Amino acid sequence: MSFIDQTKHLPSLGVGVTYCTELHELIQLEASLFDLIEIEPQTLWIRDTLNHDLYTFPQETKQILASLPQQKIIHSVGVPVGGNKPADPKQLNLLKQNIKDFNSPWASEHLSFNSTLDFHTGFFLPPRQTERGIALALNNIKRLQQSLKIPIAVETGVNYLKTRHDEMEDGLFVREVSRAADCGILLDLHNLYTNELNHRQSVEKFISQIDTERVIEMHLAGGIEMDGYWLDAHSGVMPERLIRMAEELVPILPNLRAIVFEILPSYIPLVGMKTITGQIERIKSIWSLKKTPSPKSDKVSGILVPGLTRSDDTYKWEHSLGSMATGLGLSENENLFPELQDDKGIRVLQSLISEFRASMLVSMLKLSSRYLMLVLGIPAFELFLKDFYSNYSPKQFGTDEAANFITYLRGKNIDLPILYELLDFEEGVIATLVDGKTRAATFTYDPIPLLSCLFQGRLPEEDRRAGKYIIDITPDSELTLSKAELSSDGMLSIGH
C-alpha cells in the first residue's frame, strides 16, 4: 500500500504539544485544550553508562504519560535518517516498543544527521543534498519502515549554512527523498521560516517543490535573533508572519493530521502558562481552517537512485561539517570542504552545540554545576566547559555527557573538596536511576544545609558541621528540600 493510501486510515488528531514534565500540570488542568501529546522518547530514556547497549524507558514515566487522556504520537530524536551511521538496533527495538505502548498511529524522524561514523555531533546537522544523499536517506527510512511497521514521516530540517551550488534545493531534496522512500513529511514550518530569514530558500518556493499530499504533520514554534541569524530556538511565542503562513498552508494540505507546538522546557518559566495556553488557542483556530481531503491515490513513482559506496562524499561531508561544528578541528588534509571555514553558519552551529551541551550538563549535574558557578563564578565555569568541549566530543545521552564531565573535573584536581563529594553524590544518583540499585554517598560536612541552599541557588553559611555523613540513595522516590530540611520519603537516608 502506498503512503498516500495509508493516510486514508490515519486519524485526524488535531492540535497538541511536545511533552515535557514542565507542561504536565497544564496538560492535566486544560485537558480539553490538547488533542494530542507528541513524545520524544529518547529524551526520556536512560542509557546505562557501563553497558552502552542498554536503554530503558522508566516505568514511572511511562505510567505518567499513559495516564494522560490525549492521543500520543512518537517523534524520534535518536535515529535521524540523513547520515551514514546506521540506526542502533537496540534503539529501534525500544522505539518500536514505545510506539506499541502509546498506540502511536505514525512516527517521525529528522532528515538530518547527528553522528558521524567516528563521533556524535551533539546537534542535528544538514545532510548532503545530492543523489548520494537521497540514496542514503532512502536506506535509512526503509530500515525504519521495516523495523517500526507504521507510516513514517521525515521532518524538514533547519539549515544555518549558505546554499551550495553543488546541491539540490531544499524543497527538491525533501521531495525526492519522500518519493524515493514513499514516506510522509513532517512540515516544520518554523524551520522553513528560519531558513528563509537566513537567506536560504523561501517558504513559498519550498512548498511549491514538495508533494503537499505527503504532509501529515506540522510543527510550529517561536525563535530568537542572534548575531544576524534567526534561530529555531523553540523559545515561545510564534511570529505573526509564521501564523499567517500556517493559515494559508493548512487549507491546502489535504492529508494533514496534526499540528504540534514546540517549546523548550527552559523557556516555559519565562513565557508563562497563560501565554502558552494562548498559543495553543491560536493554533486551534489555524486547525479549524483545515478542509476535508478529497479521495486521492498516489500516482507519484519513486525515483531511481544509485547504491552507496564507501567513496561516496557524504562521509567526507559529515566528517568535515561535524568536526567544524563541534570545534574538534581538522587537519589540512582532512578538510575536503574548505569553503565551510568561511561560512558564518558554522559559528552559529558551534554556539548552539555549546549551549545544548551546557544545558544537558547543568540538567544532569545541577548541584555540582551550581556549586562551581557560585564559588568560582560563571566565567570560570564557562572556561571549564570550553576546555571540556575541546577534549571530549558530544554524546547523545545526558548520562554519557555527565560521566565524561565528571571524569574531566576529577582530572583537574580543583582545590574544592566539597565539589568532588557533590560529584560522587550526583554520579550515584544517576547510576541508581539507571540500574535501580541502592548506593551510599559520603560527605565530610552536614549535607542538609549544603544541598538545600544549592537547590535554592545559593551557598550555605561557612560554619558547617564537620563529621561523617552518609546518604543512602535509593530509587523509591524523589529528593525534596524545603527550609533546609531534607524530606527523604524513602530515597535518602541520612546519618552521621
WOWO-V110640 format. One record per backbone hydrogen bond with DSSP energy under -0.5 kcal/mol. CO is the residue of the C=O (numbers start at 0). NH is the residue of the N-H. If there is no record, write none. Layout:
co->CO nh->NH
co->CO nh->NH
This chain:
co->1 nh->5
co->2 nh->6
co->3 nh->7
co->4 nh->7
co->5 nh->8
co->6 nh->9
co->10 nh->12
co->13 nh->258
co->14 nh->34
co->14 nh->35
co->15 nh->260
co->16 nh->37
co->19 nh->22
co->20 nh->23
co->22 nh->26
co->23 nh->27
co->24 nh->28
co->25 nh->29
co->27 nh->30
co->29 nh->32
co->29 nh->33
co->30 nh->33
co->32 nh->34
co->34 nh->70
co->35 nh->16
co->36 nh->38
co->36 nh->72
co->37 nh->18
co->38 nh->40
co->38 nh->74
co->39 nh->42
co->40 nh->43
co->40 nh->44
co->43 nh->57
co->45 nh->55
co->49 nh->51
co->50 nh->53
co->52 nh->54
co->53 nh->47
co->55 nh->45
co->55 nh->57
co->57 nh->61
co->58 nh->62
co->59 nh->63
co->60 nh->64
co->61 nh->65
co->62 nh->66
co->63 nh->67
co->64 nh->67
co->70 nh->36
co->72 nh->38
co->72 nh->74
co->73 nh->75
co->73 nh->107
co->83 nh->85
co->87 nh->91
co->88 nh->92
co->89 nh->93
co->90 nh->94
co->91 nh->95
co->92 nh->96
co->93 nh->97
co->94 nh->98
co->95 nh->99
co->96 nh->100
co->97 nh->101
co->98 nh->102
co->98 nh->103
co->99 nh->102
co->101 nh->71
co->104 nh->150
co->105 nh->73
co->106 nh->152
co->107 nh->75
co->108 nh->154
co->109 nh->80
co->109 nh->111
co->111 nh->81
co->112 nh->124
co->113 nh->120
co->113 nh->121
co->114 nh->84
co->118 nh->115
co->119 nh->393
co->124 nh->112
co->126 nh->128
co->127 nh->129
co->128 nh->167
co->129 nh->133
co->130 nh->134
co->131 nh->135
co->132 nh->136
co->133 nh->137
co->134 nh->138
co->135 nh->139
co->136 nh->140
co->137 nh->141
co->138 nh->142
co->139 nh->143
co->140 nh->144
co->141 nh->145
co->142 nh->146
co->143 nh->147
co->144 nh->148
co->150 nh->106
co->151 nh->183
co->152 nh->108
co->153 nh->185
co->154 nh->110
co->163 nh->166
co->168 nh->172
co->169 nh->173
co->170 nh->174
co->171 nh->175
co->172 nh->176
co->173 nh->177
co->174 nh->178
co->175 nh->179
co->176 nh->180
co->177 nh->181
co->177 nh->182
co->183 nh->153
co->184 nh->186
co->184 nh->215
co->184 nh->216
co->185 nh->155
co->185 nh->187
co->186 nh->188
co->186 nh->218
co->187 nh->191
co->188 nh->192
co->189 nh->193
co->190 nh->194
co->191 nh->195
co->192 nh->196
co->193 nh->197
co->194 nh->199
co->195 nh->198
co->201 nh->205
co->202 nh->206
co->203 nh->207
co->204 nh->208
co->205 nh->208
co->205 nh->209
co->209 nh->211
co->210 nh->213
co->211 nh->214
co->213 nh->184
co->213 nh->215
co->215 nh->256
co->215 nh->257
co->216 nh->186
co->217 nh->259
co->218 nh->188
co->218 nh->189
co->219 nh->261
co->221 nh->233
co->221 nh->234
co->223 nh->230
co->225 nh->228
co->228 nh->225
co->228 nh->230
co->230 nh->223
co->230 nh->232
co->233 nh->263
co->238 nh->242
co->239 nh->243
co->240 nh->244
co->241 nh->245
co->242 nh->246
co->243 nh->247
co->244 nh->248
co->245 nh->249
co->246 nh->250
co->248 nh->251
co->249 nh->252
co->251 nh->253
co->252 nh->255
co->256 nh->12
co->256 nh->13
co->257 nh->217
co->258 nh->15
co->259 nh->219
co->260 nh->17
co->261 nh->221
co->263 nh->266
co->263 nh->267
co->264 nh->267
co->264 nh->268
co->266 nh->270
co->267 nh->271
co->271 nh->275
co->272 nh->276
co->273 nh->277
co->274 nh->278
co->275 nh->279
co->276 nh->280
co->277 nh->281
co->278 nh->282
co->279 nh->283
co->280 nh->284
co->281 nh->285
co->282 nh->286
co->283 nh->287
co->285 nh->288
co->286 nh->289
co->296 nh->298
co->298 nh->300
co->302 nh->304
co->308 nh->311
co->311 nh->314
co->312 nh->316
co->313 nh->317
co->314 nh->318
co->315 nh->319
co->316 nh->320
co->317 nh->321
co->318 nh->322
co->319 nh->323
co->320 nh->324
co->321 nh->325
co->322 nh->326
co->322 nh->327
co->322 nh->328
co->330 nh->334
co->333 nh->335
co->336 nh->339
co->337 nh->340
co->338 nh->341
co->339 nh->342
co->341 nh->343
co->342 nh->345
co->342 nh->346
co->343 nh->346
co->343 nh->347
co->344 nh->348
co->345 nh->349
co->346 nh->350
co->347 nh->351
co->348 nh->352
co->349 nh->353
co->350 nh->354
co->351 nh->355
co->352 nh->356
co->353 nh->357
co->354 nh->358
co->355 nh->359
co->356 nh->360
co->357 nh->361
co->358 nh->362
co->359 nh->363
co->360 nh->364
co->362 nh->365
co->364 nh->368
co->365 nh->369
co->366 nh->370
co->367 nh->371
co->368 nh->372
co->369 nh->373
co->370 nh->374
co->371 nh->375
co->371 nh->376
co->372 nh->376
co->376 nh->380
co->377 nh->381
co->378 nh->382
co->379 nh->383
co->380 nh->384
co->381 nh->385
co->382 nh->386
co->383 nh->387
co->384 nh->388
co->385 nh->389
co->386 nh->390
co->387 nh->390
co->387 nh->391
co->393 nh->119
co->396 nh->399
co->396 nh->400
co->397 nh->401
co->398 nh->402
co->399 nh->403
co->400 nh->404
co->401 nh->405
co->402 nh->406
co->403 nh->407
co->404 nh->408
co->405 nh->409
co->406 nh->410
co->407 nh->411
co->408 nh->411
co->408 nh->412
co->408 nh->413
co->409 nh->412
co->413 nh->415
co->415 nh->418
co->415 nh->419
co->416 nh->420
co->417 nh->421
co->418 nh->422
co->419 nh->423
co->420 nh->424
co->421 nh->425
co->422 nh->426
co->423 nh->427
co->424 nh->428
co->425 nh->429
co->426 nh->430
co->427 nh->431
co->428 nh->432
co->429 nh->433
co->430 nh->434
co->431 nh->435
co->438 nh->472
co->440 nh->470
co->442 nh->468
co->443 nh->466
co->445 nh->449
co->446 nh->450
co->447 nh->451
co->448 nh->452
co->449 nh->453
co->450 nh->454
co->451 nh->455
co->452 nh->457
co->453 nh->456
co->461 nh->463
co->463 nh->465
co->464 nh->445
co->466 nh->468
co->468 nh->442
co->469 nh->471
co->469 nh->494
co->470 nh->440
co->470 nh->472
co->471 nh->473
co->471 nh->492
co->472 nh->438
co->477 nh->479
co->479 nh->486
co->481 nh->484
co->484 nh->481
co->484 nh->486
co->485 nh->487
co->486 nh->479
co->487 nh->490
co->490 nh->473
co->492 nh->471
co->494 nh->469
